[in-house]
Amino acid sequence: MQDQVIMNDVLTSIKNACDIFMHGSIESATPNVNGTFKQALNDYLCMQNEVYCKMQAKPHIHNPNPQWTPLCH
């Protein structure tokens, strides 16, 4: 169970960084800054894919059939 918590935390942190880099790229004022944010975003998207693939490869971490619970009854 601890592996799942750690991997979820890592994936969430990477997703948050991707969001920041995406907005930095959109709102950047110069091509140099824009390129830096785009490169960082690309690097982190690759990292996100690697982490997700590792999670998916471990059945005790990845749940292929999660239970869905409606928010409203």
C-alpha positions as CSV (number, residue, x, y, z in Angstrom):
1,M,0.0,0.0,0.0
2,Q,2.8,2.4,0.8
3,D,4.2,2.1,-2.8
4,Q,0.8,3.1,-4.1
5,V,0.7,6.2,-1.9
6,I,4.2,7.2,-2.9
7,M,3.6,6.7,-6.6
8,N,0.4,8.6,-6.5
9,D,2.1,11.5,-4.7
10,V,4.9,11.5,-7.3
11,L,2.4,11.5,-10.2
12,T,0.4,14.3,-8.6
13,S,3.5,16.4,-8.1
14,I,4.5,15.9,-11.7
15,K,1.0,16.8,-13.0
16,N,1.1,20.0,-10.9
17,A,4.5,20.9,-12.3
18,C,3.1,20.3,-15.9
19,D,0.2,22.7,-15.2
20,I,2.7,25.4,-14.0
21,F,4.9,24.9,-17.1
22,M,1.9,24.9,-19.4
23,H,0.7,28.3,-18.0
24,G,4.3,29.6,-18.1
25,S,4.5,28.7,-21.7
26,I,1.2,30.3,-22.6
27,E,1.9,33.5,-20.7
28,S,5.6,33.9,-21.5
29,A,6.6,37.2,-22.9
30,T,9.7,36.3,-25.0
31,P,10.5,33.3,-27.3
32,N,13.5,32.4,-25.1
33,V,11.3,32.1,-21.9
34,N,8.6,30.3,-24.0
35,G,11.1,27.8,-25.2
36,T,12.4,27.1,-21.7
37,F,8.9,26.5,-20.4
38,K,8.0,24.3,-23.4
39,Q,11.1,22.2,-22.9
40,A,10.4,21.8,-19.2
41,L,6.8,20.8,-20.0
42,N,7.9,18.2,-22.5
43,D,10.5,16.8,-20.1
44,Y,7.9,16.5,-17.3
45,L,5.2,15.0,-19.6
46,C,7.8,12.3,-20.5
47,M,8.4,11.7,-16.8
48,Q,4.7,11.6,-16.1
49,N,4.4,8.9,-18.8
50,E,7.2,6.9,-17.3
51,V,5.8,7.0,-13.8
52,Y,2.3,6.0,-15.0
53,C,3.7,3.1,-17.1
54,K,5.6,1.9,-14.0
55,M,2.4,2.1,-11.9
56,Q,0.4,0.3,-14.6
57,A,2.9,-2.5,-14.7
58,K,2.4,-3.2,-11.0
59,P,-1.0,-4.7,-10.3
60,H,-0.8,-3.9,-6.6
61,I,-0.4,-0.2,-7.5
62,H,-2.6,0.2,-10.5
63,N,-6.3,-0.7,-10.2
64,P,-7.6,-1.5,-13.7
65,N,-11.2,-1.6,-12.4
66,P,-11.7,1.3,-9.9
67,Q,-14.9,1.5,-8.1
68,W,-17.0,4.5,-9.1
69,T,-19.0,6.2,-6.5
70,P,-21.4,9.0,-7.5
71,L,-21.1,12.2,-5.7
72,C,-24.8,12.9,-5.6
73,H,-27.5,10.3,-4.8
